[in-house]
């Protein structure tokens, strides 16, 4: 069975060429594209056990300046750093994992299948965010009761790979300067979900936002 590195060499040109037609830059397992308010990322993740891979896509609001206290370099952003992330899958069948093959043609077919799912699942979501820079304004506080259903329905059906607390932190970050009142609403929600002893890197941020004067 070939290695992930060998698989990457085989698919990078055909997959990369197709993604560049859509406006992405990158090669190998990492690709990115941006608009005025967001950065979009596509990535392939090799299994730690070897022999197979999955594919993910992500969206990073440019209004979030840092991740876990570390400044973000948007020019080098990868899908794994994005606050909004989702894994490509066949609906109702769980995450899709593709096996590496010793047969070049089978690996090229995998690249085609990954690209097809990117077009079907990721690109409509990216299009929504590109055409509506204030798409996150659609999300109401009541939607936080089920981010995997209610929030997802307002952002193109994206299956979020996050928690309600982390998502509340991201929303508060986005709105801290543009709409402080809205930022406080999400910060209050996040704090309401944290127990007194729960460790969360955003606790201090929530507390600071909640102390901000109207």
N, C-alpha and C positions, 0 to 999 in steps of 0.2 A: 504494500500500500504506500502511495506517495505521501510525502510530508505536506504540511500546510504551506510551507515556503514554496515547494514545487507546484502545488495547486495554484497559489497566488500568481506565480510566473505564467502559468498557462492561461488564466482567465483575465489577467489585468488589461491586456490590450483590447480584446473584444468587449468586455464589460465597460472598461474606461471610455472607449470610443463612443459607445451608446449613451453613457451618462453625460459625456461632454456635449453631445447634441442637445441634451436637455438643459445645459447651462452649468453643469458641475465641473469643478476642477479637482484634480487629485489622481491617484493611481493605486494599484494594489488593492488593499482592503479599506481605504479611506477616501471619501469624496465629500466636498462641501460646495455650497452655493449660498448666496446671500441676497437680501433685499434691504430696504431702508431700515426696517425695524427688527428683522430676524435673520439668523443664520440657520441654514438647513444642512443636515449631514446624513450621509449614508455610510454604513460600515458593515464589514463582514467579520464575524467573530469565529475563530477556530475553537473547537471544543478542547478543553484542557485534557481530555482523555484521548484526543487524537482521532483522525479519520473522518471528521465531519465538521460542518460549519453551519451557522445560522446567519441571518442578515437583519440588521436593525436600521431604523431611521430616527433622527432626532431634530428638534427645533429648539434653538436658544434665543430667547428674547434679548436684544441688545441692551435692554434696560437693567439687566442683572450683571453687575460689574465684576463679581467674584464668585468663586465656588469654594466653600469651606474656608473662607478667609484668604484664598489665593486669587490674585487678579487673573482675569481671563484674557488670553490672547485669541481674539476672534479669528485672526488669520491662520491659526493653527488648531482651531477647535475640532474635536473629534466627536463622533456620535455618542460616545460613552460619557462625555462631559455635558451633554445637553440636558436641560431641566425637563423637557418634554421628550420622552422616548417611547418607542414602540418596536416590537419585533414583528417581522413579516411572518405571516402564517396563513394557512388555509382555514377560513372561518369555521369555528366549531370543531376544529381538529387539533387545536393546540399549536405550539410553536413548530415551525418547519425547520428541520435539520437535513442538510444535504450531505451525502457520503462522498468522500473523495474516491476517485477511481484511478486505476493504472491505465485506463483507456482515455486518451486525450479527447476523443469525440464526446464521451460521456461527461467529462468535466466542462467542455464547451456548452453542452446541453444544460448543465447546471447553471452556468453563467446566464444563459438565455432565460432560464426559468426564474432566476433571481431578478433579472431585469424586468421580466413581465410582471412580477409581483410588485416591484417598485413602481411601475407605471400604474398598476391597478390600485394599490393601497397608499403609497406614500405621496405620489404626485398630486392627487386631488386635495390632500391635506395641505401640501405646500402651496398649491394654487390658491386655496382659501386664505392662507396667511399672507401671501403676497398681494392679493387683491384687496384685502381688508386689514390694514395695519392695526386697527383697533378691535380685532376679532375677539381678544380676551375680554373686552368690555361686555360681551354677551353673557359671560359667566356671572351668575348671581350667587349670593351667599348660600341660598337654599340648595344650590346644586352641589355644595360641598358634602351634603349628606350621602352622596354616592358619586364620587368623581369618576368611577369607572363606567358609569352609565350616563349620568346627567351632564357632567362636564364633557365627556367624550362626544355626546350627541351635539354639542355646540361647537366642537372643533373638528368637525369632519369625520367623526367616528374613530378617532385615534385611540387605540388601546394603551392607556397610560401605564408606564412602568415606574410608579412612584407611590407615595403614601399621601393621605389627605393632609398630614402635618407638613410634609415637605412641599406639597403643592401650594398650601396656604403661605408658606414662607416665600415661594417663588412669586406668587401673586402680590404679596406685600412688597417685595423687592421692586417689581415692575411699577407699582403705583406710588411708591414712597414719595417721589418728587412730583409726579404728574397729577396725582389725586390722593393726597394724604388721608382724606376721610375714608376712601375705599381701602387704602393700605391698612388703616387701623381696623377695619372690619375683618380683613383676612388675618391680621395679626391676633386679634381677639379670638377668632376661631381656632387658630393654631394653639394659642395658650390654653384654651378650654380643653384641648385634647391631651395636653401634657400633664402628667402627674408631677407632684413636687420633687420626686427623685428621678424622674425620667431624664436621661442624657440626650440632649439635642443641640447641635451646634448653632441653631438659629434662635435659641431661647433669649439670649441677650438682645438680638435684633428685634424680636417681638416686643420685648420690654421697652426698648428705646422708641419704637414706633408708637406704642401705646401712650408714651409720655409726651409725645409731640402735641403741641397746642393746636387747637382748631384754627 
